[in-house]
């Protein structure tokens, strides 16, 4: 989901930039932590951004393999390595 207002777009770009600077380990931990939080619209958007970053790092094949392992509950780190 893309932000519609200029301020929302600025905030989204800043959030995505921060996610891109996380180590694979920190990105993995962040993903797993979001699975323990009560669902909200904000969390759903954040998880979408995390998934975008995970897919960019894993590549499509590994990303799909991770999702098929029930990606919500599975540590993505092994799919990021190598």
N, C-alpha and C positions, 0 to 999 in steps of 0.2 A: 504494500500500500504506500503510495507516494503522498507526501504532504501537499496540500492545495494552496496554502497561503505562503507568501514570501518568508514570513517568520518560521512557519512550520518547515519549509524547505531548508532554511538555514540550520534549524535544529536537527533535522534528519541528517543533513550532510555532516554536521559535527559529530553526531552519534555514530554514523557509519565510519567516519575517520578514526574515531577512538577504537571501534571494534577492529579495524584493520591493523591497528598497532599492537593488539594483544598477542601474546605468544600463543602457540597452539595449546599449551597446557592451560593457560588462563581462559582462552576461548572455550575449551572443553568444560572447565569447571563452571564458567558462567552459564553455558547451556544447561548443564545438569541442575544448577541452582534454580533456573527458571521453571524447571519441572516440578519444583516443590512449592511454588507460589500459587495463591488463588488466582484463577484466570480472570483477566479483565481485558478491555480493549487495548489498553496501553501495553500489557504484557504480550498480547497476541502480535501486536506490531513489532515489539522488540524481538520476539522469537522469530518473526519473519526476517528481520535484519540479521539476526544471528545465523539463520539458515542460509541466507544469501552469502554471508562471509564463509561459512563452512563449505558451501558448494564451490565457491571461488577457490578455496584452498585445496579441496579434495579432488576437484574435477568431477565431471558428471558421472563417470562410472563408479568411483568410490562413494560418491554422495548417494547414488541410487542404492548401492549395496548397504550402506549405513541405514538408510530409510527402511529397507526391507528387513532389517534386524530389529525393527520397532525403535527407530531413532529417538523417539521421545524419551525413552528410558535407558538407552544404551550410550555409554561413553563414546563420543566421537573421536577421541584422541587416537586410538589405534588406526582409524581410517585416515587420519591426518599425517601420521608418520610414514616416512618412506615415500 
